[in-house]
Amino acid sequence: MTAPVAERDLLGFLEAAVSETPVEAIQPVVTPETASETPVRQLVIINWSGEFDRVMPTLIMANAAAAMGYQTKVFTTFWGLLPFVKDQKRIVGENFMQKMLTFMQRPGISHLKTSKMNFLGMGPWMMGVLSRKYNIASPKELLEAAEALGVEFMPCQMTMDMFGLKREDMIDGLGEPVGAATVLELMTQPNTASLFI
Amino acid sequence: MTLTEPTSAGTAQVTTLDAKGLKCPMPIVKTAQAIKTIAAGELLEVLTTDPGAVADFAAWSRSTGNSLVDQTIADGVYRFVLRRK
């Protein structure tokens, strides 16, 4: 550049110089579709089990989907509702039978049993040791991550009533209780995947 | 194993996320959180030791629209460079 240049020519020169930097030279490994072409995808999970080996895939899939920009909703029903009771709650319910239920099956995300080889807690204990050894996120960590990513947890109204669970027994991140029709409507929307875990 | 210096021209800010040691799905969970902290056009460099991340970051990029501009491996550490859309 020997000759004096006008300001806009200088800008053009700078832009050209910038475009020759290594940043621009990198060929994109993945060039995604433009936003307008990508429809909003949705993942709906029915979480009906309170066991470690079912709650884990629910939380992992929910986290991955939310991280990928999917609208993610988890319907928690039957035993699947108990992990979403506050960890510090021990016995919940209004009558004797409901109290017995949570006496036998301790609620809370940190107290999951395994479906196989529970052996009075030996199974979950070993799972915990192995998870920590291999740095796998715990159900509690996954639940917190899912809440931070905006995963919507929807409790089943019918199960809440049957277990005698009150809104204040449940974790703060839980949404309003809903019924089967709400979930079916979500599951049949376009670009929606639904899982029954 | 070419390592590009994205900051060399000062055109794009690069932020590094150390996700080494984390297992699925935490690398992409942390990435999804970290990408929100940078401006559009800026680069996020993610370091991970999870071999499953190679397929996962490609899928994540296609789904979210954030380009995967570079990926390398050195000493068992995978490095992904993502540009926020």
Interface residues (C-beta under 8 A of the other chain):
Chain A: V18 T21 P22 V23 E24 A25 I26 P28 V29 V30 T31 P32 E33 T34 A35 T38 R41 I60 N63 A64 A66 A67 M68 G69 Y70 Y134 N135 I136 A137 A145 A148 L149
Chain B: T4 E5 P6 S8 A9 T11 A12 G21 L22 K23 C24 P25 M26 I28 V29 T31 A32 Q33 L43 D56 A58 A59 W60 S61 R62 S63 T64 G65 N66 S67 L68 V69 D70 Q71 V81 K85
